[in-house]
Amino acid sequence: MKPLRFGIVGYGWVAGAHIKSFEAIEGCEVTAICSRRKIPDQQFLKAHGKTFKLYNDYGAMLAAPDIEVVSICTPHPFHVEQVEKACAAGKHVVIEKPIALDWEGCKRIRRAVSKAGVKAQVCFEVRLISSFIAYKRMLAEGLIGPVHYAEVDYYHGIGPWYGQYQWNIKKEFGGSSLLTAGCHAMDGLIWLLDDEPVEVMSYATKSAAPAFQAYEYPTTSSTLLKFKGGALGKVASVIDCVQPYLFNVHLVGANGSIWNDKFHSDKFGALLKTGWSTLNVQLVDSGDVEHHPYIPLFADFVAAIRENREPELSLESAILSHKACLAADLAAERGSPVRLSEFSD
């Protein structure tokens, strides 16, 4: 089997997790890094046990015939143009979230991928953590019946102590609380309900804590979504909290509920309502990307390239999650509900 060779653009924190994950997949090899910095081989050896060809020019890396896949690990506003250039060069692309900070950017990425006929993978890897896999299976089995209300919430204080803080505070870089971080929760909600949101209402605010005053946009938002099938959903995106990391999931159905690592169902007939039953699963309990399930996400992407099929986590499903985030931000700005149909394809 011919090795699949990867080039990474952007050499920050998340790039390290990408490199480690790609290298753990059989038949995959990271061979190149593109960065504005001059990075000595010793730094690569210390961090990864190997060296890479370093490019300071993105176009030069894209011109390399031995690189089949480009992984976009740069700050948010660079993603669209870098994806377009990679696709035009015939490279498959892995795109860190958010793929874009506006709807036109999302459409540009869709067009670039479609025109080039390459594969694209968006990093919504939370779908593949064991708790989310268990939730999805429990819903498919009807354990809690049809879901009519669901909450998926993101709480993670991204202050001066956090690596991306220096650029994340800028509106043109971070975008919004939802786009920069809470989009994981939005994507998780839509994926679990397996339905399309049709209308959203959102409100946004900001903490009074000094650590978060440099942000150029509201750092907390709460969004209510109406789904095509009639269910309601809620997503809180709070990047200005002073607490441990929390990714809250609460699914309420006609026959029971799932709440993080707990559940209750009347389908067993013997479970007492005086307490929850527990699930032995891995929760989304850290913002550290080292703990995120990139390996199964990327393994499916590699298989999709080799088998010439779409990845299980499709580009279109990721674009829908971005559309919901952008609609929520628009609703908060307007102070009135927004229908997703306003975002024409």
C-alpha positions as CSV (number, residue, x, y, z in Angstrom):
1,M,0.0,0.0,0.0
2,K,1.4,3.3,-1.1
3,P,1.9,5.7,1.9
4,L,-0.3,8.7,2.1
5,R,1.8,11.8,2.7
6,F,0.6,14.8,4.6
7,G,1.7,18.4,4.8
8,I,0.7,20.6,7.8
9,V,0.1,24.3,7.4
10,G,0.4,26.1,10.7
11,Y,2.6,24.8,13.5
12,G,0.8,25.6,16.7
13,W,-0.8,23.5,19.4
14,V,-3.4,21.7,17.3
15,A,-0.9,20.8,14.7
16,G,0.9,18.6,17.2
17,A,-2.3,16.6,17.8
18,H,-2.7,16.3,14.0
19,I,0.8,15.1,13.5
20,K,0.6,12.5,16.3
21,S,-2.8,11.2,15.0
22,F,-1.8,11.0,11.3
23,E,1.4,9.2,12.2
24,A,-0.6,6.6,14.3
25,I,-2.6,5.5,11.2
26,E,-1.1,2.8,9.1
27,G,0.0,3.9,5.7
28,C,0.2,7.6,6.7
29,E,3.2,9.9,7.1
30,V,3.6,13.6,7.8
31,T,6.5,14.8,5.7
32,A,6.2,18.6,5.6
33,I,5.4,21.6,7.8
34,C,4.5,25.0,6.5
35,S,5.1,27.9,8.9
36,R,6.1,31.5,9.0
37,R,8.7,30.6,11.5
38,K,12.2,29.2,11.1
39,I,11.9,26.0,13.1
40,P,15.1,24.0,13.7
41,D,15.2,20.2,13.1
42,Q,16.1,19.8,16.8
43,Q,12.7,21.2,17.8
44,F,10.9,18.8,15.5
45,L,13.0,15.9,16.8
46,K,12.3,16.7,20.4
47,A,8.5,17.1,19.8
48,H,7.9,14.3,17.3
49,G,11.0,12.1,17.2
50,K,11.5,12.9,13.5
51,T,12.2,15.8,11.2
52,F,10.0,17.3,8.5
53,K,10.7,19.4,5.4
54,L,10.0,22.9,6.5
55,Y,8.4,25.3,4.0
56,N,8.0,29.0,4.7
57,D,6.1,29.4,1.5
58,Y,2.6,27.8,1.2
59,G,2.7,27.7,-2.6
60,A,6.0,25.8,-2.5
61,M,4.5,23.1,-0.3
62,L,1.4,22.8,-2.5
63,A,3.7,22.4,-5.5
64,A,5.4,19.3,-3.9
65,P,4.2,16.3,-5.8
66,D,4.8,13.9,-2.9
67,I,2.2,15.6,-0.7
68,E,-1.4,14.2,-1.2
69,V,-3.1,15.8,1.8
70,V,-2.9,19.2,3.4
71,S,-4.1,19.7,7.0
72,I,-5.1,23.3,7.8
73,C,-4.1,24.2,11.3
74,T,-3.8,28.0,11.0
75,P,-5.9,30.7,12.8
76,H,-9.5,30.8,11.5
77,P,-9.5,33.7,9.0
78,F,-6.8,32.0,6.8
79,H,-8.8,28.7,6.3
80,V,-10.9,29.6,3.3
81,E,-8.1,30.9,1.0
82,Q,-5.7,28.1,2.1
83,V,-8.4,25.4,1.4
84,E,-9.0,26.9,-2.0
85,K,-5.3,26.9,-2.9
86,A,-4.9,23.3,-1.7
87,C,-7.9,22.1,-3.7
88,A,-6.7,23.9,-6.8
89,A,-3.4,22.0,-6.4
90,G,-5.3,18.7,-6.2
91,K,-4.7,18.1,-2.6
92,H,-7.2,16.5,-0.2
93,V,-7.9,18.7,2.8
94,V,-8.3,18.4,6.6
95,I,-9.8,21.6,8.0
96,E,-9.8,22.7,11.6
97,K,-13.0,24.3,12.8
98,P,-14.3,26.8,12.1
99,I,-13.9,26.3,8.4
100,A,-14.9,29.9,7.8
101,L,-16.1,33.0,9.7
102,D,-19.0,33.9,7.3
103,W,-21.4,32.1,5.0
104,E,-19.7,33.2,1.8
105,G,-16.5,31.5,3.1
106,C,-18.4,28.2,3.7
107,K,-19.8,28.3,0.2
108,R,-16.3,29.1,-1.2
109,I,-14.9,26.0,0.5
110,R,-17.8,23.8,-0.8
111,R,-17.2,25.1,-4.4
112,A,-13.4,24.5,-4.2
113,V,-13.8,21.0,-2.9
114,S,-16.5,20.1,-5.5
115,K,-14.6,21.6,-8.4
116,A,-11.3,19.9,-7.6
117,G,-13.0,16.5,-6.9
118,V,-10.9,16.1,-3.7
119,K,-12.0,14.8,-0.2
120,A,-12.5,17.2,2.7
121,Q,-12.6,16.4,6.4
122,V,-13.7,19.0,9.0
123,C,-12.5,18.5,12.6
124,F,-15.7,18.0,14.5
125,E,-14.1,15.0,16.2
126,V,-16.3,15.2,19.3
127,R,-18.8,13.1,17.4
128,L,-16.4,10.2,17.8
129,I,-15.8,10.3,21.6
130,S,-17.2,7.2,23.3
131,S,-20.0,9.1,25.1
132,F,-21.4,10.5,21.8
133,I,-21.1,7.2,20.1
134,A,-23.1,5.7,23.0
135,Y,-25.7,8.5,22.9
136,K,-26.2,7.9,19.2
137,R,-26.6,4.2,19.6
138,M,-29.1,4.6,22.5
139,L,-31.2,7.0,20.4
140,A,-31.1,4.7,17.5
141,E,-32.3,1.8,19.7
142,G,-35.2,4.0,21.0
143,L,-34.0,3.8,24.7
144,I,-35.4,7.2,25.6
145,G,-38.0,7.4,22.8
146,P,-38.4,10.3,20.4
147,V,-36.4,13.3,21.6
148,H,-38.3,16.5,21.9
149,Y,-35.8,18.7,23.7
150,A,-32.0,18.6,23.9
151,E,-29.2,20.7,25.3
152,V,-25.5,20.6,24.4
153,D,-23.4,23.3,26.1
154,Y,-19.8,24.4,25.9
155,Y,-18.1,26.0,28.9
156,H,-14.4,26.7,28.6
157,G,-12.7,29.9,29.9
158,I,-10.4,31.0,27.1
159,G,-8.4,33.7,29.0
160,P,-4.8,35.0,28.9
161,W,-3.6,31.6,30.2
162,Y,-4.7,29.9,27.0
163,G,-2.5,29.5,23.9
164,Q,-4.9,31.0,21.3
165,Y,-6.0,33.9,23.5
166,Q,-3.8,36.6,21.9
167,W,-5.4,36.2,18.5
168,N,-8.7,34.8,19.6
169,I,-9.7,38.0,21.3
170,K,-9.9,39.8,17.9
171,K,-13.3,39.8,16.1
172,E,-11.6,39.3,12.7
173,F,-9.8,36.2,14.1
174,G,-12.2,34.6,16.6
175,G,-15.5,35.6,15.0
176,S,-17.8,34.7,17.9
177,S,-18.1,32.5,20.9
178,L,-19.9,29.9,18.8
179,L,-17.6,30.0,15.8
180,T,-14.3,29.9,17.7
181,A,-15.3,27.1,20.2
182,G,-19.0,26.5,20.8
183,C,-19.4,25.2,17.3
184,H,-18.5,21.8,18.7
185,A,-21.6,21.9,20.9
186,M,-23.8,23.1,18.0
187,D,-22.4,20.3,15.7
188,G,-23.0,17.7,18.5
189,L,-26.6,18.8,19.0
190,I,-27.4,18.6,15.3
191,W,-25.7,15.3,14.9
192,L,-27.4,13.7,17.8
193,L,-30.9,14.8,16.8
194,D,-30.1,13.9,13.2
195,D,-32.4,16.7,12.0
196,E,-32.1,20.1,10.4
197,P,-32.6,23.3,12.4
198,V,-35.0,25.7,10.6
199,E,-35.0,28.7,13.0
200,V,-32.8,30.0,15.8
201,M,-33.0,32.7,18.4
202,S,-29.9,33.8,20.3
203,Y,-28.8,36.3,22.9
204,A,-25.2,37.2,23.7
205,T,-23.4,38.9,26.6
206,K,-20.0,39.2,28.2
207,S,-18.4,38.5,31.6
208,A,-17.4,41.4,33.8
209,A,-14.2,39.5,34.8
210,P,-11.0,41.6,33.9
211,A,-9.4,38.6,32.1
212,F,-12.0,38.7,29.3
213,Q,-12.3,42.4,28.7
214,A,-9.9,42.4,25.8
215,Y,-12.4,40.4,23.7
216,E,-13.8,42.4,20.8
217,Y,-17.1,40.3,20.7
218,P,-19.5,38.8,23.2
219,T,-18.0,35.8,24.8
220,T,-21.2,34.1,26.0
221,S,-24.2,33.2,23.9
222,S,-27.3,31.1,24.5
223,T,-29.1,29.8,21.4
224,L,-32.6,28.2,21.1
225,L,-33.2,26.1,17.9
226,K,-36.4,24.9,16.3
227,F,-35.9,21.7,14.3
228,K,-37.8,20.5,11.2
229,G,-39.2,17.5,13.0
230,G,-40.5,19.7,15.9
231,A,-37.8,19.2,18.5
232,L,-36.3,22.1,20.4
233,G,-32.6,22.4,21.2
234,K,-30.4,24.8,23.2
235,V,-26.7,25.5,22.9
236,A,-24.8,27.6,25.4
237,S,-21.3,28.8,24.3
238,V,-19.4,30.3,27.2
239,I,-15.7,31.1,26.7
240,D,-15.5,33.6,29.6
241,C,-16.4,31.3,32.5
242,V,-14.2,30.8,35.6
243,Q,-14.7,27.0,36.2
244,P,-13.4,23.6,35.1
245,Y,-14.1,22.7,31.5
246,L,-17.6,21.4,31.0
247,F,-19.3,20.0,27.9
248,N,-22.9,19.4,29.0
249,V,-25.3,17.1,27.2
250,H,-29.0,16.6,28.2
251,L,-31.4,14.7,25.8
252,V,-35.0,14.4,26.8
253,G,-37.3,11.9,25.2
254,A,-40.8,10.4,25.5
255,N,-39.4,7.4,27.5
256,G,-36.5,8.9,29.4
257,S,-33.4,11.1,29.4
258,I,-29.7,11.0,28.9
259,W,-27.6,13.4,30.9
260,N,-23.8,13.2,30.3
261,D,-22.8,9.9,31.8
262,K,-26.2,9.1,33.3
263,F,-29.5,8.0,31.9
264,H,-33.1,7.0,32.9
265,S,-35.6,5.0,30.8
266,D,-39.0,3.6,31.6
267,K,-38.5,0.9,29.0
268,F,-36.7,-1.3,31.5
269,G,-39.6,-1.2,33.9
270,A,-37.4,-1.7,36.9
271,L,-35.3,1.5,37.0
272,L,-36.1,3.8,40.0
273,K,-36.8,7.5,39.4
274,T,-35.0,8.2,42.7
275,G,-31.6,8.1,40.9
276,W,-29.9,7.9,37.6
277,S,-28.2,4.9,36.1
278,T,-24.7,5.4,34.9
279,L,-22.8,5.0,31.6
280,N,-19.2,3.9,31.6
281,V,-18.1,6.3,28.8
282,Q,-15.5,8.9,28.1
283,L,-17.0,12.4,28.4
284,V,-15.9,15.4,26.5
285,D,-14.1,16.7,29.6
286,S,-11.1,18.7,28.4
287,G,-10.3,21.4,25.9
288,D,-6.9,19.9,25.4
289,V,-6.8,18.6,21.8
290,E,-4.5,15.9,22.9
291,H,-7.5,14.2,24.4
292,H,-9.7,14.5,21.4
293,P,-10.5,11.4,19.2
294,Y,-8.7,12.6,16.1
295,I,-7.4,9.1,15.2
296,P,-10.7,7.5,14.3
297,L,-11.8,10.7,12.5
298,F,-8.7,10.7,10.4
299,A,-8.6,7.0,9.9
300,D,-12.1,7.2,8.3
301,F,-10.9,10.1,6.1
302,V,-7.9,8.1,4.9
303,A,-10.2,5.1,4.1
304,A,-12.5,7.5,2.2
305,I,-9.6,8.7,0.1
306,R,-8.4,5.1,-0.6
307,E,-11.9,3.8,-1.3
308,N,-13.0,6.9,-3.2
309,R,-16.0,7.6,-1.0
310,E,-17.2,10.4,1.2
311,P,-16.0,10.5,4.8
312,E,-18.6,9.5,7.4
313,L,-18.4,13.0,8.8
314,S,-19.3,14.8,5.5
315,L,-18.4,18.3,4.5
316,E,-22.1,19.1,4.1
317,S,-23.0,18.1,7.6
318,A,-20.2,20.4,8.9
319,I,-21.4,23.2,6.8
320,L,-24.9,22.8,8.2
321,S,-23.4,23.2,11.7
322,H,-21.6,26.4,10.6
323,K,-24.8,27.7,9.1
324,A,-26.6,27.2,12.4
325,C,-23.8,29.1,14.3
326,L,-23.9,32.0,11.8
327,A,-27.7,32.2,12.0
328,A,-27.4,32.3,15.8
329,D,-24.9,35.1,15.7
330,L,-27.1,37.0,13.3
331,A,-30.1,36.5,15.6
332,A,-28.1,37.9,18.6
333,E,-27.1,40.9,16.5
334,R,-30.6,41.6,15.3
335,G,-32.5,40.7,18.5
336,S,-35.0,38.6,16.6
337,P,-35.3,35.0,15.3
338,V,-33.5,34.0,12.1
339,R,-34.6,31.3,9.7
340,L,-31.8,29.2,8.2
341,S,-33.4,29.6,4.8
342,E,-32.0,33.1,4.8
343,F,-28.6,31.5,4.1
344,S,-29.0,30.5,0.5
345,D,-26.9,27.8,-1.0
